[in-house]
Amino acid sequence: MAPEEIRADVERRKRRAKDLKIREILWDLEKSFRSYKHWLRDDPQFAKRVVYPGIELSDDEAQFSLGQTASKLIYRKGKGSSAE
């Protein structure tokens, strides 16, 4: 691909991610994983009914698999950035 085509594709993907609100969805998912970690500590019986099998939680990480794809979400507090 030519550099212009790559830039156009990157911009198209950024617009698509923004339209689908991917950033907001991932943030909400990360907040949910933090809640699960507290439930596991404070009320394990409740957590067993809520947390799906296969999700591994640690301090600021959540690992899970969907089909053949393994994913990991990591939360690190720090300076935020914006593409706008």
Distance bins in CASP14 RR format, pairs under 12 A and 6 or more apart:
PFRMAT RR
TARGET T0000
AUTHOR 0000-0000-0000
RMODE 2
METHOD distances of the structure
MODEL  1
1 7 0 0 0 0 1 0 0 0 0 0 0
1 8 0 0 0 0 1 0 0 0 0 0 0
1 9 1 0 0 1 0 0 0 0 0 0 0
1 10 0 0 0 0 0 1 0 0 0 0 0
2 8 0 0 0 0 1 0 0 0 0 0 0
2 9 0 0 0 0 0 1 0 0 0 0 0
3 9 0 0 0 0 0 1 0 0 0 0 0
3 10 0 0 0 0 0 1 0 0 0 0 0
4 10 0 0 0 0 0 1 0 0 0 0 0
4 11 0 0 0 0 0 1 0 0 0 0 0
5 11 0 0 0 0 0 1 0 0 0 0 0
5 12 0 0 0 0 0 1 0 0 0 0 0
6 12 0 0 0 0 0 1 0 0 0 0 0
6 13 0 0 0 0 0 1 0 0 0 0 0
7 13 0 0 0 0 0 1 0 0 0 0 0
7 14 0 0 0 0 0 1 0 0 0 0 0
8 14 0 0 0 0 0 1 0 0 0 0 0
8 15 0 0 0 0 0 1 0 0 0 0 0
9 15 0 0 0 0 0 1 0 0 0 0 0
9 16 0 0 0 0 0 1 0 0 0 0 0
10 16 0 0 0 0 0 1 0 0 0 0 0
10 17 0 0 0 0 0 1 0 0 0 0 0
10 83 0 0 0 0 0 1 0 0 0 0 0
11 17 0 0 0 0 0 1 0 0 0 0 0
11 18 0 0 0 0 0 1 0 0 0 0 0
11 83 0 0 0 0 0 1 0 0 0 0 0
12 18 0 0 0 0 0 1 0 0 0 0 0
12 19 0 0 0 0 0 1 0 0 0 0 0
13 19 0 0 0 0 0 1 0 0 0 0 0
13 20 0 0 0 0 0 1 0 0 0 0 0
13 22 0 0 0 0 0 1 0 0 0 0 0
13 83 0 0 0 0 0 1 0 0 0 0 0
14 20 0 0 0 0 0 1 0 0 0 0 0
14 22 0 0 0 0 1 0 0 0 0 0 0
14 23 0 0 0 0 0 1 0 0 0 0 0
14 83 1 0 0 1 0 0 0 0 0 0 0
14 84 0 0 0 0 0 1 0 0 0 0 0
15 22 0 0 0 0 0 1 0 0 0 0 0
15 83 0 0 0 0 0 1 0 0 0 0 0
16 22 0 0 0 0 1 0 0 0 0 0 0
17 23 1 0 0 1 0 0 0 0 0 0 0
17 24 0 0 0 0 0 1 0 0 0 0 0
17 25 0 0 0 0 1 0 0 0 0 0 0
17 26 0 0 0 0 1 0 0 0 0 0 0
17 83 0 0 0 0 1 0 0 0 0 0 0
18 24 0 0 0 0 1 0 0 0 0 0 0
18 25 0 0 0 0 0 1 0 0 0 0 0
18 82 0 0 0 0 0 1 0 0 0 0 0
18 83 0 0 0 0 1 0 0 0 0 0 0
18 84 0 0 0 0 1 0 0 0 0 0 0
19 25 0 0 0 0 0 1 0 0 0 0 0
20 26 0 0 0 0 0 1 0 0 0 0 0
21 27 0 0 0 0 1 0 0 0 0 0 0
21 28 0 0 0 0 1 0 0 0 0 0 0
21 29 0 0 0 0 0 1 0 0 0 0 0
22 28 0 0 0 0 0 1 0 0 0 0 0
22 29 0 0 0 0 0 1 0 0 0 0 0
23 29 0 0 0 0 0 1 0 0 0 0 0
23 30 0 0 0 0 0 1 0 0 0 0 0
23 80 0 0 0 0 0 1 0 0 0 0 0
23 81 0 0 0 0 0 1 0 0 0 0 0
23 82 0 0 0 0 1 0 0 0 0 0 0
23 83 0 0 0 0 1 0 0 0 0 0 0
23 84 0 0 0 0 0 1 0 0 0 0 0
24 30 0 0 0 0 0 1 0 0 0 0 0
24 31 0 0 0 0 0 1 0 0 0 0 0
25 31 0 0 0 0 0 1 0 0 0 0 0
25 32 0 0 0 0 0 1 0 0 0 0 0
25 73 0 0 0 0 0 1 0 0 0 0 0
26 32 0 0 0 0 0 1 0 0 0 0 0
26 33 0 0 0 0 0 1 0 0 0 0 0
26 62 0 0 0 0 0 1 0 0 0 0 0
26 71 0 0 0 0 0 1 0 0 0 0 0
26 73 1 0 0 1 0 0 0 0 0 0 0
26 74 0 0 0 0 0 1 0 0 0 0 0
26 75 0 0 0 0 0 1 0 0 0 0 0
27 33 0 0 0 0 0 1 0 0 0 0 0
27 34 0 0 0 0 0 1 0 0 0 0 0
27 73 0 0 0 0 0 1 0 0 0 0 0
27 75 0 0 0 0 1 0 0 0 0 0 0
27 80 0 0 0 0 0 1 0 0 0 0 0
28 34 0 0 0 0 0 1 0 0 0 0 0
28 35 0 0 0 0 0 1 0 0 0 0 0
28 73 0 0 0 0 0 1 0 0 0 0 0
29 35 0 0 0 0 0 1 0 0 0 0 0
29 36 0 0 0 0 0 1 0 0 0 0 0
29 55 0 0 0 0 0 1 0 0 0 0 0
29 62 0 0 0 0 1 0 0 0 0 0 0
29 64 0 0 0 0 1 0 0 0 0 0 0
29 71 0 0 0 0 0 1 0 0 0 0 0
29 73 1 0 0 1 0 0 0 0 0 0 0
29 75 0 0 0 0 0 1 0 0 0 0 0
30 36 0 0 0 0 0 1 0 0 0 0 0
30 37 0 0 0 0 0 1 0 0 0 0 0
30 57 0 0 0 0 0 1 0 0 0 0 0
30 60 0 0 0 0 1 0 0 0 0 0 0
30 61 0 0 0 0 0 1 0 0 0 0 0
30 62 1 0 0 1 0 0 0 0 0 0 0
30 71 0 0 0 0 0 1 0 0 0 0 0
30 72 0 0 0 0 0 1 0 0 0 0 0
30 73 1 0 1 0 0 0 0 0 0 0 0
30 74 0 0 0 0 1 0 0 0 0 0 0
30 75 1 0 1 0 0 0 0 0 0 0 0
30 76 0 0 0 0 0 1 0 0 0 0 0
30 77 0 0 0 0 0 1 0 0 0 0 0
31 37 0 0 0 0 0 1 0 0 0 0 0
31 38 0 0 0 0 0 1 0 0 0 0 0
31 62 0 0 0 0 0 1 0 0 0 0 0
31 73 0 0 0 0 0 1 0 0 0 0 0
31 75 0 0 0 0 1 0 0 0 0 0 0
32 38 0 0 0 0 0 1 0 0 0 0 0
32 39 0 0 0 0 0 1 0 0 0 0 0
32 50 0 0 0 0 1 0 0 0 0 0 0
32 51 0 0 0 0 1 0 0 0 0 0 0
32 52 0 0 0 0 0 1 0 0 0 0 0
32 55 0 0 0 0 0 1 0 0 0 0 0
32 57 0 0 0 0 0 1 0 0 0 0 0
32 62 0 0 0 0 1 0 0 0 0 0 0
32 64 0 0 0 0 0 1 0 0 0 0 0
32 73 0 0 0 0 0 1 0 0 0 0 0
32 75 0 0 0 0 0 1 0 0 0 0 0
33 39 0 0 0 0 0 1 0 0 0 0 0
33 40 0 0 0 0 0 1 0 0 0 0 0
33 47 0 0 0 0 0 1 0 0 0 0 0
33 50 0 0 0 0 0 1 0 0 0 0 0
33 51 0 0 0 0 1 0 0 0 0 0 0
33 52 0 0 0 0 0 1 0 0 0 0 0
33 55 1 0 0 1 0 0 0 0 0 0 0
33 56 0 0 0 0 0 1 0 0 0 0 0
33 57 1 0 0 1 0 0 0 0 0 0 0
33 58 0 0 0 0 0 1 0 0 0 0 0
33 59 0 0 0 0 0 1 0 0 0 0 0
33 60 0 0 0 0 1 0 0 0 0 0 0
33 61 0 0 0 0 1 0 0 0 0 0 0
33 62 1 1 0 0 0 0 0 0 0 0 0
33 63 0 0 0 0 1 0 0 0 0 0 0
33 64 0 0 0 0 1 0 0 0 0 0 0
33 71 0 0 0 0 0 1 0 0 0 0 0
33 72 0 0 0 0 0 1 0 0 0 0 0
33 73 1 0 0 1 0 0 0 0 0 0 0
33 74 0 0 0 0 0 1 0 0 0 0 0
33 75 0 0 0 0 1 0 0 0 0 0 0
34 40 0 0 0 0 0 1 0 0 0 0 0
34 41 0 0 0 0 0 1 0 0 0 0 0
34 57 0 0 0 0 1 0 0 0 0 0 0
34 58 0 0 0 0 0 1 0 0 0 0 0
34 59 0 0 0 0 0 1 0 0 0 0 0
34 60 0 0 0 0 1 0 0 0 0 0 0
34 61 0 0 0 0 0 1 0 0 0 0 0
34 62 0 0 0 0 1 0 0 0 0 0 0
34 73 0 0 0 0 1 0 0 0 0 0 0
34 74 0 0 0 0 0 1 0 0 0 0 0
34 75 1 0 0 1 0 0 0 0 0 0 0
34 77 0 0 0 0 0 1 0 0 0 0 0
35 41 0 0 0 0 0 1 0 0 0 0 0
35 42 0 0 0 0 0 1 0 0 0 0 0
35 43 0 0 0 0 0 1 0 0 0 0 0
35 46 0 0 0 0 0 1 0 0 0 0 0
35 47 0 0 0 0 1 0 0 0 0 0 0
35 50 0 0 0 0 1 0 0 0 0 0 0
35 51 0 0 0 0 1 0 0 0 0 0 0
35 57 0 0 0 0 0 1 0 0 0 0 0
35 62 0 0 0 0 0 1 0 0 0 0 0
36 42 0 0 0 0 0 1 0 0 0 0 0
36 43 0 0 0 0 0 1 0 0 0 0 0
36 44 0 0 0 0 0 1 0 0 0 0 0
36 46 0 0 0 0 0 1 0 0 0 0 0
36 47 1 0 0 1 0 0 0 0 0 0 0
36 48 0 0 0 0 0 1 0 0 0 0 0
36 49 0 0 0 0 0 1 0 0 0 0 0
36 50 1 0 0 1 0 0 0 0 0 0 0
36 51 1 0 1 0 0 0 0 0 0 0 0
36 52 0 0 0 0 1 0 0 0 0 0 0
36 54 0 0 0 0 0 1 0 0 0 0 0
36 55 1 0 0 1 0 0 0 0 0 0 0
36 56 0 0 0 0 0 1 0 0 0 0 0
36 57 1 0 1 0 0 0 0 0 0 0 0
36 58 0 0 0 0 0 1 0 0 0 0 0
36 61 0 0 0 0 0 1 0 0 0 0 0
36 62 1 0 0 1 0 0 0 0 0 0 0
36 64 0 0 0 0 0 1 0 0 0 0 0
36 73 0 0 0 0 0 1 0 0 0 0 0
37 43 0 0 0 0 0 1 0 0 0 0 0
37 44 0 0 0 0 0 1 0 0 0 0 0
37 47 0 0 0 0 1 0 0 0 0 0 0
37 50 0 0 0 0 0 1 0 0 0 0 0
37 51 0 0 0 0 1 0 0 0 0 0 0
37 55 0 0 0 0 0 1 0 0 0 0 0
37 56 0 0 0 0 0 1 0 0 0 0 0
37 57 1 0 1 0 0 0 0 0 0 0 0
37 58 0 0 0 0 1 0 0 0 0 0 0
37 59 1 0 0 1 0 0 0 0 0 0 0
37 60 0 0 0 0 1 0 0 0 0 0 0
37 61 0 0 0 0 1 0 0 0 0 0 0
37 62 0 0 0 0 1 0 0 0 0 0 0
37 73 0 0 0 0 0 1 0 0 0 0 0
37 75 0 0 0 0 0 1 0 0 0 0 0
38 44 0 0 0 0 0 1 0 0 0 0 0
38 46 0 0 0 0 0 1 0 0 0 0 0
38 47 0 0 0 0 1 0 0 0 0 0 0
38 50 0 0 0 0 0 1 0 0 0 0 0
38 51 0 0 0 0 0 1 0 0 0 0 0
38 57 0 0 0 0 1 0 0 0 0 0 0
38 59 0 0 0 0 0 1 0 0 0 0 0
39 45 0 0 0 0 1 0 0 0 0 0 0
39 46 1 0 1 0 0 0 0 0 0 0 0
39 47 1 0 1 0 0 0 0 0 0 0 0
39 48 0 0 0 0 1 0 0 0 0 0 0
39 49 0 0 0 0 1 0 0 0 0 0 0
39 50 1 0 0 1 0 0 0 0 0 0 0
39 51 1 0 0 1 0 0 0 0 0 0 0
39 55 0 0 0 0 0 1 0 0 0 0 0
39 57 0 0 0 0 1 0 0 0 0 0 0
40 46 0 0 0 0 1 0 0 0 0 0 0
40 47 1 0 1 0 0 0 0 0 0 0 0
40 48 0 0 0 0 1 0 0 0 0 0 0
40 49 0 0 0 0 0 1 0 0 0 0 0
40 50 0 0 0 0 1 0 0 0 0 0 0
40 51 1 0 0 1 0 0 0 0 0 0 0
40 55 0 0 0 0 1 0 0 0 0 0 0
40 56 0 0 0 0 0 1 0 0 0 0 0
40 57 1 0 0 1 0 0 0 0 0 0 0
40 58 0 0 0 0 0 1 0 0 0 0 0
40 62 0 0 0 0 0 1 0 0 0 0 0
41 47 0 0 0 0 1 0 0 0 0 0 0
41 57 0 0 0 0 1 0 0 0 0 0 0
41 59 0 0 0 0 0 1 0 0 0 0 0
43 49 0 0 0 0 1 0 0 0 0 0 0
43 50 0 0 0 0 1 0 0 0 0 0 0
43 51 0 0 0 0 0 1 0 0 0 0 0
44 50 0 0 0 0 0 1 0 0 0 0 0
44 51 0 0 0 0 1 0 0 0 0 0 0
45 51 0 0 0 0 0 1 0 0 0 0 0
47 53 0 0 0 0 0 1 0 0 0 0 0
47 55 0 0 0 0 0 1 0 0 0 0 0
47 57 0 0 0 0 1 0 0 0 0 0 0
48 55 0 0 0 0 0 1 0 0 0 0 0
50 57 0 0 0 0 0 1 0 0 0 0 0
51 57 1 0 0 1 0 0 0 0 0 0 0
51 62 0 0 0 0 1 0 0 0 0 0 0
51 64 0 0 0 0 0 1 0 0 0 0 0
52 62 0 0 0 0 0 1 0 0 0 0 0
52 64 1 0 0 1 0 0 0 0 0 0 0
52 65 0 0 0 0 0 1 0 0 0 0 0
52 66 0 0 0 0 0 1 0 0 0 0 0
53 64 0 0 0 0 1 0 0 0 0 0 0
53 65 0 0 0 0 0 1 0 0 0 0 0
54 62 0 0 0 0 0 1 0 0 0 0 0
54 63 0 0 0 0 1 0 0 0 0 0 0
54 64 1 0 0 1 0 0 0 0 0 0 0
54 65 1 0 0 1 0 0 0 0 0 0 0
54 66 0 0 0 0 0 1 0 0 0 0 0
54 67 0 0 0 0 0 1 0 0 0 0 0
54 70 0 0 0 0 0 1 0 0 0 0 0
54 71 0 0 0 0 0 1 0 0 0 0 0
55 61 0 0 0 0 0 1 0 0 0 0 0
55 62 1 0 0 1 0 0 0 0 0 0 0
55 63 1 0 0 1 0 0 0 0 0 0 0
55 64 1 0 1 0 0 0 0 0 0 0 0
55 65 0 0 0 0 1 0 0 0 0 0 0
55 66 0 0 0 0 0 1 0 0 0 0 0
55 70 0 0 0 0 0 1 0 0 0 0 0
55 71 0 0 0 0 0 1 0 0 0 0 0
55 72 0 0 0 0 0 1 0 0 0 0 0
55 73 0 0 0 0 0 1 0 0 0 0 0
56 62 1 0 0 1 0 0 0 0 0 0 0
56 63 1 0 1 0 0 0 0 0 0 0 0
56 64 1 0 0 1 0 0 0 0 0 0 0
56 65 0 0 0 0 1 0 0 0 0 0 0
56 70 0 0 0 0 0 1 0 0 0 0 0
56 71 0 0 0 0 0 1 0 0 0 0 0
56 72 0 0 0 0 1 0 0 0 0 0 0
56 73 0 0 0 0 0 1 0 0 0 0 0
57 63 0 0 0 0 1 0 0 0 0 0 0
57 64 0 0 0 0 1 0 0 0 0 0 0
57 72 0 0 0 0 0 1 0 0 0 0 0
57 73 0 0 0 0 0 1 0 0 0 0 0
57 74 0 0 0 0 0 1 0 0 0 0 0
57 75 0 0 0 0 0 1 0 0 0 0 0
58 72 0 0 0 0 1 0 0 0 0 0 0
58 73 0 0 0 0 0 1 0 0 0 0 0
58 74 0 0 0 0 1 0 0 0 0 0 0
58 75 0 0 0 0 0 1 0 0 0 0 0
59 74 0 0 0 0 1 0 0 0 0 0 0
59 75 0 0 0 0 1 0 0 0 0 0 0
59 76 0 0 0 0 0 1 0 0 0 0 0
59 77 0 0 0 0 0 1 0 0 0 0 0
60 72 0 0 0 0 0 1 0 0 0 0 0
60 73 0 0 0 0 1 0 0 0 0 0 0
60 74 1 0 0 1 0 0 0 0 0 0 0
60 75 1 0 1 0 0 0 0 0 0 0 0
60 76 1 0 0 1 0 0 0 0 0 0 0
60 77 0 0 0 0 1 0 0 0 0 0 0
60 78 0 0 0 0 0 1 0 0 0 0 0
61 71 0 0 0 0 0 1 0 0 0 0 0
61 72 1 0 0 1 0 0 0 0 0 0 0
61 73 1 0 0 1 0 0 0 0 0 0 0
61 74 1 0 1 0 0 0 0 0 0 0 0
61 75 1 0 0 1 0 0 0 0 0 0 0
61 76 0 0 0 0 1 0 0 0 0 0 0
62 70 0 0 0 0 0 1 0 0 0 0 0
62 71 0 0 0 0 1 0 0 0 0 0 0
62 72 1 0 0 1 0 0 0 0 0 0 0
62 73 1 0 1 0 0 0 0 0 0 0 0
62 74 0 0 0 0 1 0 0 0 0 0 0
62 75 0 0 0 0 1 0 0 0 0 0 0
63 69 0 0 0 0 0 1 0 0 0 0 0
63 70 1 0 0 1 0 0 0 0 0 0 0
63 71 1 0 0 1 0 0 0 0 0 0 0
63 72 1 0 1 0 0 0 0 0 0 0 0
63 73 1 0 0 1 0 0 0 0 0 0 0
63 74 0 0 0 0 1 0 0 0 0 0 0
64 70 1 0 0 1 0 0 0 0 0 0 0
64 71 1 0 1 0 0 0 0 0 0 0 0
64 72 0 0 0 0 1 0 0 0 0 0 0
64 73 0 0 0 0 1 0 0 0 0 0 0
65 71 1 0 0 1 0 0 0 0 0 0 0
65 72 0 0 0 0 0 1 0 0 0 0 0
END
